[in-house]
Amino acid sequence: ILRLSTDNVILVPGEEKTVTVIIDSSRLGIFVGTLTIEGLFAFKQLPVYVHVTTPTSYSVAVTVPSSLKTIVAGEDIFAEVVLQGLKAGTISVTYFVKDGSDHIVLEESEELPVTEPRVAFQRTFDLPDDLPLGRYYVIVETTHHDEAAQDGDSFDVIDLITKRYEYPLYKQSPLIFFLIVLAILLLHILMTYHKKKYD
């Protein structure tokens, strides 16, 4: 689905070169993977998300909430799904969670009745407890009146230490943070009182 204009670039320090990314648009769907950049003293993998689509009479929008863009292995994830431009009948929906190598981690399907032109809902996914760290994608594929549409969004599974670093105590648990600050304040007042009492 994706290739580069060249797979070998020689650069001297400070030099820049442009590499063109070529996408095969004859293949419809969502494709994920990684672009690896490797040199003598460098190694970098960039996540790649390609969505090739054609116009349809209805649309699909998938959003992973910002609060769930990073999770710890074992935590569940949910996505907000919005379907618009629907006609009366049914819609077939297939949910995928894929890793950065396009391997399916989870797959679920259902048939939904359609009575309104717009349908919005949240879908929760029970992820494996031993999910490796890395980039993952929630992808929703639908079929409605012989038309197909899809959309997706990404999230990252990180280790607990990283998550604690990204989300300090006052964001993880405001109540505990408030109680600690209150205890420190009371201790300071008490020590000041005793100091004045014995001076």
C-alpha positions as CSV (number, residue, x, y, z in Angstrom):
1,I,0.0,0.0,0.0
2,L,2.9,2.3,0.6
3,R,6.4,2.7,-0.9
4,L,9.1,5.4,-0.9
5,S,10.7,7.1,-3.9
6,T,14.0,5.8,-2.5
7,D,14.9,3.4,0.3
8,N,18.5,4.6,0.7
9,V,19.5,8.2,1.5
10,I,23.0,9.4,2.4
11,L,23.2,12.6,4.5
12,V,26.0,14.6,5.9
13,P,25.4,16.3,9.3
14,G,22.9,19.1,8.9
15,E,21.8,18.1,5.4
16,E,18.2,17.6,4.4
17,K,16.6,15.5,1.6
18,T,13.0,15.0,0.5
19,V,11.7,11.4,0.2
20,T,8.3,11.0,-1.5
21,V,5.8,8.6,-0.1
22,I,3.7,6.8,-2.8
23,I,0.4,5.3,-1.8
24,D,-1.5,2.7,-3.9
25,S,-5.0,4.3,-3.9
26,S,-6.5,1.4,-5.8
27,R,-6.8,-0.6,-2.5
28,L,-9.6,0.7,-0.3
29,G,-9.6,0.5,3.5
30,I,-7.5,1.3,6.5
31,F,-3.9,0.2,6.6
32,V,-1.5,0.5,9.5
33,G,2.2,-0.3,10.0
34,T,5.5,1.3,10.7
35,L,8.1,3.2,8.7
36,T,11.6,2.3,9.8
37,I,14.5,4.7,9.5
38,E,17.9,3.1,10.2
39,G,21.4,4.5,10.0
40,L,24.8,3.9,11.4
41,F,24.0,5.5,14.7
42,A,20.2,5.9,14.5
43,F,17.1,3.8,14.5
44,K,13.6,5.2,14.5
45,Q,10.2,3.7,13.8
46,L,7.3,6.0,12.8
47,P,3.7,4.8,13.0
48,V,1.9,4.8,9.7
49,Y,-1.9,5.1,9.3
50,V,-3.4,5.2,5.8
51,H,-7.1,5.5,5.0
52,V,-8.1,5.1,1.4
53,T,-11.8,5.7,0.8
54,T,-14.3,6.6,-1.8
55,P,-17.4,8.9,-1.3
56,T,-20.4,7.2,0.2
57,S,-23.9,8.4,1.1
58,Y,-23.2,8.0,4.8
59,S,-20.2,8.6,7.1
60,V,-18.4,7.0,10.0
61,A,-16.4,8.8,12.6
62,V,-14.4,7.1,15.3
63,T,-12.7,8.9,18.2
64,V,-10.7,7.6,21.1
65,P,-11.2,10.2,24.0
66,S,-8.0,12.2,24.8
67,S,-8.1,10.8,28.3
68,L,-7.6,7.3,26.9
69,K,-4.9,8.1,24.3
70,T,-2.4,6.5,26.7
71,I,-3.4,3.5,28.8
72,V,-1.6,0.8,30.9
73,A,-1.8,-2.8,29.8
74,G,-4.9,-4.4,31.3
75,E,-7.0,-1.3,31.1
76,D,-10.1,-1.2,28.9
77,I,-10.5,1.2,26.1
78,F,-13.6,2.7,24.5
79,A,-14.3,4.7,21.4
80,E,-17.0,7.1,20.4
81,V,-18.7,6.1,17.1
82,V,-20.8,8.5,15.1
83,L,-22.8,7.3,12.0
84,Q,-24.4,9.9,9.9
85,G,-26.5,10.0,6.7
86,L,-28.1,6.6,7.4
87,K,-31.2,5.2,5.8
88,A,-33.8,3.1,7.5
89,G,-32.8,-0.6,7.7
90,T,-29.8,-2.1,9.3
91,I,-26.0,-1.5,9.4
92,S,-23.3,-4.2,9.9
93,V,-20.5,-3.0,12.1
94,T,-17.2,-4.8,12.7
95,Y,-14.8,-3.5,15.3
96,F,-11.1,-4.2,15.2
97,V,-8.2,-3.4,17.6
98,K,-4.9,-3.8,15.7
99,D,-1.3,-3.3,16.7
100,G,1.3,-1.3,14.8
101,S,2.1,-4.3,12.6
102,D,-1.6,-4.6,11.4
103,H,-2.2,-7.7,13.5
104,I,-5.7,-8.1,14.9
105,V,-5.7,-8.0,18.7
106,L,-9.5,-8.0,19.0
107,E,-12.4,-8.4,16.6
108,E,-16.2,-8.1,17.3
109,S,-19.2,-7.7,15.0
110,E,-22.8,-6.8,15.4
111,E,-25.9,-5.8,13.3
112,L,-27.6,-2.6,14.4
113,P,-31.1,-1.5,13.5
114,V,-31.3,2.0,11.9
115,T,-34.4,4.2,12.5
116,E,-32.7,7.6,12.5
117,P,-30.3,9.2,10.0
118,R,-27.7,9.7,12.9
119,V,-26.6,7.2,15.4
120,A,-23.9,7.9,18.1
121,F,-22.7,5.5,20.8
122,Q,-19.7,4.4,22.8
123,R,-18.1,1.0,22.4
124,T,-15.9,-0.5,25.1
125,F,-13.2,-3.1,24.3
126,D,-11.9,-5.6,26.9
127,L,-8.2,-5.7,26.0
128,P,-5.8,-8.6,26.9
129,D,-4.0,-8.1,30.2
130,D,-0.6,-8.9,28.6
131,L,-0.9,-6.5,25.7
132,P,2.7,-5.4,24.7
133,L,3.6,-1.7,24.9
134,G,3.2,0.2,21.7
135,R,0.8,2.0,19.3
136,Y,-2.7,0.4,18.7
137,Y,-5.6,1.3,16.5
138,V,-9.4,1.1,17.0
139,I,-10.9,0.5,13.5
140,V,-14.6,0.4,12.7
141,E,-15.7,-1.1,9.4
142,T,-19.4,-0.8,8.3
143,T,-21.7,-2.0,5.5
144,H,-25.0,-0.2,4.9
145,H,-27.2,-0.7,1.9
146,D,-24.4,-2.2,-0.1
147,E,-22.0,0.6,0.7
148,A,-18.9,0.3,2.8
149,A,-17.3,2.9,5.1
150,Q,-14.7,2.9,7.8
151,D,-12.8,5.0,10.2
152,G,-10.3,4.6,13.0
153,D,-8.3,6.3,15.7
154,S,-5.1,5.4,17.7
155,F,-4.0,4.9,21.3
156,D,-0.8,3.9,23.0
157,V,-0.2,1.2,25.7
158,I,2.6,2.4,28.0
159,D,4.1,1.2,31.2
160,L,2.8,2.2,34.6
161,I,5.9,4.3,35.5
162,T,5.6,6.3,32.3
163,K,1.9,6.9,33.0
164,R,2.5,8.1,36.5
165,Y,5.2,10.4,35.1
166,E,2.8,11.8,32.5
167,Y,-0.1,12.1,35.0
168,P,1.2,13.3,38.4
169,L,-0.6,12.7,41.6
170,Y,-2.8,15.8,41.6
171,K,-4.2,14.7,38.2
172,Q,-4.6,11.0,39.1
173,S,-6.4,11.6,42.4
174,P,-7.3,15.2,43.2
175,L,-8.8,14.1,46.6
176,I,-5.7,12.4,47.8
177,F,-3.6,15.3,46.7
178,F,-5.9,17.7,48.5
179,L,-5.7,15.7,51.7
180,I,-1.9,15.6,51.6
181,V,-1.7,19.3,51.1
182,L,-4.2,19.8,54.0
183,A,-2.2,17.5,56.3
184,I,1.0,19.5,55.5
185,L,-0.7,22.8,56.2
186,L,-2.1,21.5,59.5
187,L,1.3,20.2,60.5
188,H,2.9,23.6,59.7
189,I,0.2,25.4,61.8
190,L,0.7,23.0,64.7
191,M,4.5,23.4,64.6
192,T,4.2,27.2,64.5
193,Y,1.8,27.1,67.4
194,H,4.1,25.0,69.6
195,K,7.1,27.2,68.7
196,K,5.3,30.4,69.8
197,K,4.0,28.6,72.9
198,Y,7.5,27.7,74.2
199,D,9.3,30.9,73.1
